[in-house]
Amino acid sequence: MLNELKDWIQAVLPEYTYFRGQWVDTEANATKFVASIHRGGGPMPDVDVRRPRFRLILLGPRIHPVTGTDGRQFAEQVEQNMEALMQATLGDSLPCGAASVRISEPLGPGYTTENRAWVSADLQIIF
C-alpha cells in the first residue's frame, strides 16, 4: 500500500524526490524537493474496513539551485504543494482503491537544521 500511496502523491506532486521513511540529506539531493512518507499504523480493522495512517513530510531544497542561498525561501511553495495534495484528496482519483482519504491540517512550516523548509500532514486511507 505504501508504494501505491507514493505513486498517487507523485502524480499530484511530480517535482519531488520520494523516500519511504526517513530521507538521507546528501549533496545529490541538496537542490531537490523531498517527500518522506512514513507508515503510521492505524486502528484495527472494523468488520472489513481498514484505516491505515501515514505521515507525509514535504521539504524544500536545502540550497537554492540557482543562487546557492539556503532553502528557507521555499516555505510558501512547500505549503502550496501540501494544499494541492489536500485538494486532490477531495477528487475522484484516490490511491490504492480507497473509498476516501482523510488528511489533517498541515503542521508547519518549519525548518530543518540544514535550512530546508518543511510541512507535514497525516493521512488516513479508508477502504
C-alpha positions in Angstrom: 0.0 0.0 0.0 2.9 2.4 0.7 4.1 2.1 -2.9 0.6 2.9 -4.2 0.3 5.9 -1.9 3.7 7.1 -3.1 2.6 6.8 -6.7 -0.6 8.7 -6.1 1.2 11.5 -4.3 3.9 11.6 -7.0 1.1 12.0 -9.6 0.0 15.1 -7.8 3.5 16.4 -6.9 5.9 15.1 -9.6 8.7 17.6 -8.8 9.6 15.8 -5.5 12.2 13.1 -4.8 10.4 10.4 -2.8 11.7 8.4 0.2 9.9 5.6 2.1 10.6 6.6 5.7 13.5 8.8 6.7 15.4 10.6 3.9 19.2 11.0 3.8 20.3 14.5 3.1 23.1 14.4 0.5 24.8 16.7 -1.9 23.0 14.9 -4.7 19.5 16.0 -3.3 20.5 19.3 -1.8 18.8 21.3 -4.5 15.7 19.0 -4.8 12.3 19.0 -3.2 11.9 15.9 -0.9 8.9 14.0 0.2 9.2 11.5 3.0 6.3 9.0 3.6 6.1 7.2 6.9 3.7 4.3 7.7 1.9 5.2 11.0 -0.2 2.1 11.8 -3.8 2.7 12.4 -6.8 1.2 14.3 -7.7 -2.4 14.0 -9.9 -3.3 11.0 -13.6 -2.9 11.8 -15.6 -5.5 10.0 -14.0 -5.2 6.6 -12.9 -1.5 6.8 -9.3 -0.7 7.1 -7.9 2.8 8.1 -4.1 2.8 7.8 -2.4 6.0 8.7 0.6 7.7 7.1 2.7 10.8 7.7 3.9 12.8 4.8 6.7 15.4 5.2 7.3 17.7 2.3 10.7 19.5 2.3 12.0 22.3 0.1 15.6 22.3 -1.3 18.4 22.8 1.2 20.3 25.0 -1.3 18.6 27.2 -3.9 19.6 25.6 -7.2 20.4 29.0 -8.9 21.6 31.4 -6.2 23.2 28.9 -3.8 21.5 30.5 -0.8 19.8 28.5 1.9 16.4 27.0 1.2 14.2 28.9 3.7 12.6 30.9 0.9 10.8 27.7 -0.2 8.4 27.6 2.8 5.5 29.1 0.9 5.9 26.8 -2.1 6.0 23.7 0.1 2.8 24.9 1.9 1.1 25.4 -1.5 2.2 21.9 -2.6 0.6 20.4 0.6 -2.5 22.4 -0.2 -2.6 20.9 -3.7 -2.4 17.4 -2.2 -5.2 18.3 0.2 -7.4 19.4 -2.7 -6.5 16.1 -4.5 -8.0 14.1 -1.6 -11.4 15.7 -2.4 -11.2 14.4 -6.0 -12.2 11.2 -7.7 -8.7 9.8 -8.2 -7.8 8.2 -4.9 -4.9 5.9 -4.1 -4.9 2.1 -3.6 -8.6 1.7 -4.5 -9.5 3.7 -1.4 -13.1 4.8 -0.6 -11.8 8.1 0.8 -8.7 9.8 2.1 -8.7 12.0 5.2 -5.9 14.4 5.6 -5.1 16.5 8.7 -4.5 20.2 8.6 -0.8 20.7 7.9 1.8 21.2 10.5 4.4 23.9 9.7 6.1 25.5 8.1 9.3 24.7 10.0 12.9 24.5 9.1 15.4 21.7 9.5 18.9 22.4 10.9 20.1 22.3 7.2 17.6 25.1 6.4 15.1 23.0 4.5 11.6 24.4 4.8 9.1 21.6 5.7 5.4 21.0 6.2 3.8 17.7 7.3 0.3 16.2 7.4 -1.2 12.9 8.5 -3.3 10.9 6.0 -5.8 8.2 6.8 -6.8 5.9 3.9 -10.2 4.3 4.3 -11.2 1.2 2.4 
